[in-house]
């Protein structure tokens, strides 16, 4: 079956029925009086527990494979080894609340582990979130009917992709958003994140915009791949702790590299101003603004005020040749704030498309609208939906690989 046929099968689903089924799935499992154990005592587990408690529900325990967590108490619940949790609560429903971009864990692994230990019912966290709505949105996970209600835009985005691999990835990612199942996704792309060698005609002396520069990880990746071959590196990062590490990265790469890195302590958006910001000092540090909110950030956690600026104002008339954006849900605003630069300089775009559910289709659509006569490619760079990147390559920079048709 082709990706197009799979797409039409998904979009033929009745959104009202999909939503009703999703909202009923968790109550049907819990029934009356069944215990709930959250498997994974980290941030996602606490998020799910908090949403349950708002609705008057609760769990009896966490289970966790970390020996450092076992025997502790998190949010008032004991943290048990998985075998102990299954033995202590033999009829419990186990909810997998482990899902992280840099984690080696996979949902299927926990499901198999818990079932082997004797757990009868094991589900992944979206099922809980669809009923206890305070848990969502959480990155790309949101209510499953929304993609179906956006069918026109979803179909328009599908038609943009330059190859069957991207079309299949798009459909697989769409299926995750509708079904809540992570099992059918393919593994990461073979090349470094943001720098595909097979579809981009990379040139000497690129002028790079690194939106969401974090601690310099993208700069390190670039120098590991191409050495110091860039004319200028324009880094935008609002988190003060990340900025310290970014500057340390530049210094470690040597004076020649550091001299060509320009650091802007701003969040990229559509206008000059200020916004509240969750300054976590991590890759997930995120701004909180109307219409552009990190899927895992709330106003309650936004403790810092940072400056905002449109990219167009930062680069003036620079011949920017490559723009990367990984800014925790602010990608659409940042692209809009770079519209003049994109039209004038026609850079290659590498834009993250996983921070919010609808970015799967809205990011490709906006990239195509802003960068005329471009090829659009979608590639994953991590497991289970994480680090999905939309590439928009101007025709004049397109490098025709054998497998692209």
ABEGO torsion letter per residue (X at the ends): XBAAAAAAAAAABBAAAAAAAAAAAAAAAAEBGBBBBBBEABAAAAAAAAAAAAAGBBBABBBBABAAABGBBBGGBBBBBAAAAAAABAABBBBBABBBAABABBAAAAAAAAAAAGBABBBBAAAAAAABAAAOBBEABBBAAAAAAAAAAAAAAAAABABAAAAAAAAAAAAAAAAGBAAABBBBBABBBGBBAAABBBBBGBBBBBBGAEAGAAAAAAAAAAEABBABBBBBBABAAAAAAAAAAAAAAEAAAAAABBBBBBBBBABBEBBBBBBAGBAABBBBBBGBBBAABBAAABABBBBBBBAAAAAEABBBABBBBBAGGAAAAAAAAAAAAAAAAGBBBBBBAAABAAAAAAAAAAAAAABBGBBBBBBBABBGGBGBBBBBBBAAABBBBAABX
